[in-house]
Amino acid sequence: NASGVIYNTEKFEELGLEVPKTWDEFIDTLQKIKDAGEQPLLMTYKDAWTANAPWNSIAADLAPESFADDRKAGKTTFVGTHEEITEKYLTL
């Protein structure tokens, strides 16, 4: 699997934007796009499985490394391990 954000290079140039390199820069860039009267993101929510793309991208970096194995073994839950992931997903 691969995931990422596809963006309009011409629109970035028109709005004077640079490609963000951190989460905070990404959120700031989305706000600048919105402030310019543009739609900052197009999310693919028609089918339930497509809503997983941003979640999976965020969770892959922020979930504890052993989460999948610990979850299968009944040693952990999403509570206490996925709050930051959920917050960022809901921000989008």
C-alpha positions in Angstrom: 0.0 0.0 0.0 1.0 3.6 -0.5 -0.9 6.7 0.5 -0.5 10.4 0.4 -2.1 13.6 -0.6 -2.5 14.6 -4.2 -2.4 18.3 -4.7 -2.8 20.8 -7.5 0.6 22.3 -8.1 -0.9 25.1 -10.2 -3.3 26.0 -7.4 -0.5 26.0 -4.9 1.5 28.4 -7.1 -1.5 30.6 -7.6 -2.1 30.8 -3.8 1.6 31.2 -3.0 1.7 28.0 -1.0 4.6 25.6 -0.3 4.2 21.9 0.2 3.8 21.3 4.0 6.3 19.1 5.7 4.7 18.8 9.2 1.2 18.2 10.5 0.9 21.8 11.7 2.1 23.1 8.3 -0.4 20.8 6.6 -3.3 22.1 8.8 -2.2 25.7 8.2 -2.0 25.1 4.5 -5.6 23.7 4.5 -6.8 26.8 6.3 -5.1 29.1 3.8 -6.8 27.3 1.0 -10.1 27.5 2.8 -9.6 31.2 3.5 -9.0 31.7 -0.2 -12.5 30.4 -0.9 -11.3 27.0 -2.2 -12.2 23.5 -1.0 -9.0 22.3 0.7 -9.7 18.5 0.7 -11.9 16.1 -1.2 -12.5 13.1 0.9 -13.7 9.8 -0.5 -16.6 8.8 1.7 -19.0 7.3 -0.8 -18.0 3.8 0.3 -17.0 3.0 3.9 -13.7 1.4 3.0 -12.5 4.6 1.3 -12.8 6.5 4.5 -10.0 4.4 5.9 -7.3 5.9 3.7 -6.6 9.0 5.9 -7.1 7.0 9.1 -4.6 4.3 7.9 -2.1 7.0 6.9 -2.2 8.7 10.3 -2.5 5.5 12.4 0.5 3.9 10.7 2.7 6.6 12.1 1.1 7.2 15.5 -0.2 3.8 16.8 2.1 1.9 19.1 4.3 -0.4 17.1 3.0 -3.5 18.9 -0.7 -2.4 18.7 -1.9 -5.0 16.2 -0.3 -7.9 18.0 -1.4 -6.6 21.4 -5.0 -6.1 20.2 -5.2 -9.6 18.8 -3.9 -11.0 22.1 -6.5 -8.9 24.0 -3.8 -6.9 25.8 -4.9 -3.5 24.7 -7.8 -1.5 23.2 -8.1 1.6 21.1 -8.6 3.6 24.3 -5.4 5.1 25.5 -3.6 4.3 22.2 -5.6 6.1 19.5 -6.7 9.5 20.9 -4.2 11.5 18.9 -5.0 9.6 15.7 -8.7 10.2 16.2 -8.2 13.9 16.9 -6.2 14.3 13.7 -8.7 12.3 11.7 -11.6 14.4 12.9 -9.6 17.6 12.2 -9.5 16.6 8.5 
